[in-house]
Amino acid sequence: MGDTKKGLKLFKTKCAQCHAVAAADGHKQGPNLHGLFGRKSGTADGYSYSSANKKSGIEWNKKTLMKYLINPKKMIPGTKMVFAGLKKKQDRKDLVAYLQEATA
């Protein structure tokens, strides 16, 4: 299991520029992540997704996020997300633990 405090630090440095987690914060350059777990990719209301995200059929959960965060463009070719990924497994575990808590 990941460390949510370390995950928060990772979120602030790697994700917060483009994503928010609180429902009231709305979308930024990327979609708001509130309610992420159990949601299908490309379905957050009010965000303009790439067709690649809409057609991916991915449902977000621990397993899919752990894979996606290695290299988003490899998992969803054509995504608008400009992020190289997190190569360290522990970083991904920490970030996913934080996201699971913060987006619920």
N, C-alpha and C positions, 0 to 999 in steps of 0.2 A: 504494500500500500504506500501511497505517496504522502508527502509532508505538505499540508495545505499552506503553511506559512511560507515555505520555499516556493510553492506554486504561485502564491500571491506575488512574490517578488518577480518571478518569471513572467507572470501576466503583465505586471506593470512595465517591465522592460521590453517585452517581446510582442505583446498583444494589445495593450490598452490604447495605443495610438489609433488603432483601427476598429476595436471592438469594445462594447460595454457589456456588463453583466446584469445590471439592475434594469428591471422592466421599464421603469420610468425614464431611463436615459435615452431611449430610442436608438436609431442606427447611426453609425459613423461611416467611414469609408467601407467598412465591413459590416455585416449584420449584427444586431444585438444578439447576444448569446443566452439571454434569459430563456429558460425552458428548453435548453439545448438537448438534454438527455431524453431519448425517445422520439425526438423530432426527425423527420426526414430532411435530408439536405435539400436546400433550395426552396424551403416553404415558410420562412419567417415572413409574416405579413408586412407589406410596405417596403420590402427591400428588393432591389433589382438584381437578381442573380444571373450569372452566366447560364447559358443553356446546358453547359457541361454539369454544373451543380444540380440543376433541375432534373436532368436525365440520369444522374448517377445512381439513384435508387438506394443510397446509403441511409441507414438509420443510425443516428449518433448514440453511441454508448461507449463504455470504457475501451472495449476491444477496437472499435472502428476509429476512435480518436487516437489511441496509441499508435495505430498504423498510419493514419492520416498525418499526424504531427511529425513523422519521420521526414516526409517529403510530400507536401500537399499537391504539387503539380504532377507528381508521378501517380498518385492515387486518383486524382480527378484531372486528367489532361484537359486544358482549356479553362480551368478555374481562373477567376480574376484575382485570387489571393496571391499577393506578392510576399511570400514568406519562404525562406530557404528550408525551414524545418528545425527540429530539435534532434540532434544525433544521439545524445545521451539518454539511455532508457530511463534513468532515475529522474532526469529533468522532465521527461514526458509523464512519468508516474506522478510527480509532484504537481505538475500543471493540471493533469486530469483530475486529481484529487481536489484541487482548488476549484476547478470548474464545476465539478459535481456538487460541491457545497454552495458555491456562489451563484449558480444559475438555477437552483431549485426554486 
